């Protein structure tokens, strides 16, 4: 499953988003995170306890955190469901 998720990421990011201007790629990616419930599919979950870390007394599932521009709670919730720390 990891290989399939990696392939999907490479197609979406490497094949599409990275080739678009930033002003188009960012809103398109945010639209996808808002509308597509990828975080609900077990296929995309990676709950590796070795990645857990703490930051300011808060336990994060993953040390990889998102930019502060992700103030949209739907995007943040979806990203955390996909394994991002915050």
C-alpha positions as CSV (number, residue, x, y, z in Angstrom):
1,X,0.0,0.0,0.0
2,X,2.9,2.4,0.7
3,X,4.0,2.0,-2.9
4,X,0.6,2.8,-4.2
5,X,0.3,5.9,-2.0
6,X,3.8,7.0,-3.1
7,X,2.8,6.5,-6.8
8,X,-0.4,8.5,-6.3
9,X,1.6,11.3,-4.6
10,X,4.2,11.3,-7.4
11,X,1.5,11.6,-10.1
12,X,-0.5,14.3,-8.3
13,X,2.4,16.4,-7.1
14,X,5.2,15.6,-9.6
15,X,2.9,15.2,-12.6
16,X,0.5,18.1,-11.9
17,X,1.0,20.5,-9.0
18,X,4.7,21.0,-9.3
19,X,4.3,22.0,-13.0
20,X,1.7,24.7,-12.3
21,X,2.5,28.2,-11.2
22,X,2.3,28.6,-7.4
23,X,-0.7,30.9,-7.6
24,X,-2.7,28.0,-9.2
25,X,-1.1,25.0,-7.5
26,X,-1.7,26.2,-4.0
27,X,-5.4,26.8,-4.3
28,X,-5.9,23.6,-6.3
29,X,-4.1,21.6,-3.6
30,X,-6.2,23.3,-0.9
31,X,-9.4,22.6,-2.9
32,X,-8.4,18.9,-3.1
33,X,-7.6,18.7,0.7
34,X,-11.0,20.4,1.5
35,X,-13.2,18.3,-0.7
36,X,-11.5,14.9,-1.0
37,X,-11.7,12.8,2.2
38,X,-8.4,11.1,1.6
39,X,-7.7,11.1,5.3
40,X,-10.7,8.8,5.9
41,X,-9.3,6.0,3.7
42,X,-7.1,3.5,5.6
43,X,-5.0,3.3,2.5
44,X,-3.5,6.7,3.3
45,X,-2.9,6.3,7.0
46,X,0.6,5.9,8.5
47,X,0.5,5.5,12.2
48,X,4.1,4.8,12.9
49,X,4.7,5.5,16.6
50,X,8.4,6.1,15.9
51,X,7.4,9.4,14.2
52,X,5.6,10.8,17.3
53,X,7.3,13.8,18.9
54,X,6.4,16.6,21.4
55,X,6.4,20.3,20.8
56,X,5.8,22.7,23.6
57,X,4.1,20.0,25.7
58,X,1.8,19.0,22.8
59,X,2.2,15.5,21.4
60,X,2.3,15.3,17.6
61,X,1.9,12.1,15.6
62,X,4.6,13.3,13.2
63,X,7.3,16.0,13.4
64,X,6.4,17.3,9.9
65,X,4.3,20.4,10.4
66,X,2.4,22.6,8.0
67,X,2.9,26.2,7.1
68,X,1.1,28.8,9.2
69,X,-1.0,29.6,6.1
70,X,-3.2,26.5,6.9
71,X,-5.7,28.3,9.1
72,X,-8.6,26.5,7.4
73,X,-9.5,23.9,10.0
74,X,-10.9,21.5,7.3
75,X,-7.5,21.4,5.6
76,X,-5.7,21.1,8.9
77,X,-7.9,18.2,10.0
78,X,-7.5,16.4,6.7
79,X,-3.7,16.9,6.7
80,X,-3.4,15.6,10.3
81,X,-5.5,12.6,9.2
82,X,-2.9,12.0,6.5
83,X,-0.1,12.0,9.0
84,X,1.1,15.6,9.3
85,X,1.9,16.6,12.9
86,X,0.0,19.9,12.8
